Amino acid sequence: MDRSTGIVKVLPDLNGDTIVPSIVSVAGDKPVVGRPAKQDKFFSPEMVAEQFKKLMSEVNENGNLLRL
């Protein structure tokens, strides 16, 4: 954030992307995240986790946040 203006600046990653998909793969020698992990989804789907952030905000029938 620019302290003088209060404006938040989104910094791109090395590929120029400002959004990183929430996906993790442990199919190789070391874990990878984001777009590279999406490639493993087709070859080793059992070694890939995605959509887990959706579970972080699930609520029960009373509207209470569930803790996972």
N, C-alpha and C positions, 0 to 999 in steps of 0.2 A: 504494500500500500504506500502510496505517495503521502507522506505525513503532512505536507503543506496543503494538498488539495483534498485528501481523504479518499481519493479514487484508487480502487483496487485494480491492479494490472495482472492479467493472467499470463503466466510465462509458458511458452511452448516447450515441449521436450525436444530431444535431439533430432526428431523427425519432423518437427514443426507442428505437431499435434498439440492442441490445448485440452483435449478430452482423452482420458485413458479408460478404455473399457474395464469394467470390474470382472476380470477373469484371471484365474491363476492356473498355471500348468506345472505339474511336477513330473512330466513325462521324460524329461532329459536329465542331464547330469546335475543341473541346478534349477531351482524354480524360476519361471518367467511370468511376467504379468502383462496385461494389456493386449495390444494387437498381435504380438508374436505368440502369445498363449492361445489366441483364437485358432491359429493354424493347427495346433495339436488336438483341438476338439474333434477334428475329422478322423485323425489317425489313432488317437488314444483317448476316447471320450471318458473312460473311467479314471483318467489321470488329470482331469480338468474340472475345476470348480467355478461356477458362475451363478449369477443371480442370487448370491447369498446376502447382498446388501438389502434386498427386498425383505428378507426375514428379520432384519434388524429393527424394522419399524412395524412389525405385525402387532395387532391388538387383539385381545380376547373379546368375548361376547359382551363384557361390561365396559369396553372401551379402554381398558388398562393396557399399557404397553407391556408386551411380553419380553422377558429377558432371556436371551439364548446363551 
